[in-house]
Amino acid sequence: MLKIKTSKMKRCCLNCAFCIRCKEYTDGVGLQVCRHDSKELLTQSEREKAYKNDFSFLGAEKRKQQEWEAEYERKINTLKSGALNSVIGGPRVLEMIMATSTAVGKYSLAGQFKMSKHPEAPDDDYLQCWHDLWLFSQDDKSLNSLNDKTKCPFFFAYNKKGNKSFEGCEKERIALQDKNRFVITNALVIAGIVVTIIVAIATYFINKGVLA
């Protein structure tokens, strides 16, 4: 397993907590259609693949669903062609074909074909920056750029997210940024005071030497 030490973590989008995988779903309940989406960090397995510029995990569920649907259609076509009449029996085949036109479910014969349950899959599956700086689909060649070093001011290491929300991570990032600015400002003020004192002392002794 690929492990990355926090102190040496590469500053890139793939290592940022704001690099999220988005999935958009459409759910149909009767005549109502509802849409919902999920926004999650990449899993360790997905991140390891992405480090190698392998983003095949995007759309994988949809491809699996499409393969299942294609297999179901092949079985239906075989049934309609009469190739299974001798195996199942003509009357039974006709009954099954008629059932497909009246069934509520779209894949009502999956059980009789001894197929697994119709796989669920999102309509859209893509990577997005939580700050809306970029959005890449599964076919976008720019996905490879997510592994490039970045100077993005919104960078927040993914391993610091824990159970915090994205909003919480943003607040923590701003708080740390303000704290660093405060420390730097104080350091500069102190340095300025020290320099002023040194200059004053040097000036005093120089003037004293001149007067002597």
Salt bridges, closest charged atoms under 4 A:
GLU24 OE1 - ARG35 NH2 3.11
ASP27 OD2 - HIS36 ND1 2.93
GLU46 OE2 - ARG21 NH1 2.35
GLU61 OE1 - LYS23 NZ 2.89
GLU69 OE2 - HIS118 NE2 2.85
GLU71 OE1 - ARG74 NH2 2.55
GLU71 OE2 - LYS75 NZ 3.42
GLU95 OE2 - ARG92 NH1 2.84
ASP123 OD2 - ARG35 NH1 3.91
ASP125 OD2 - ARG21 NH2 2.59
GLU170 OE1 - HIS131 NE2 3.13
GLU170 OE2 - ARG173 NH2 2.84
GLU172 OE1 - LYS164 NZ 3.46
ASP178 OD1 - ARG181 NH1 3.94
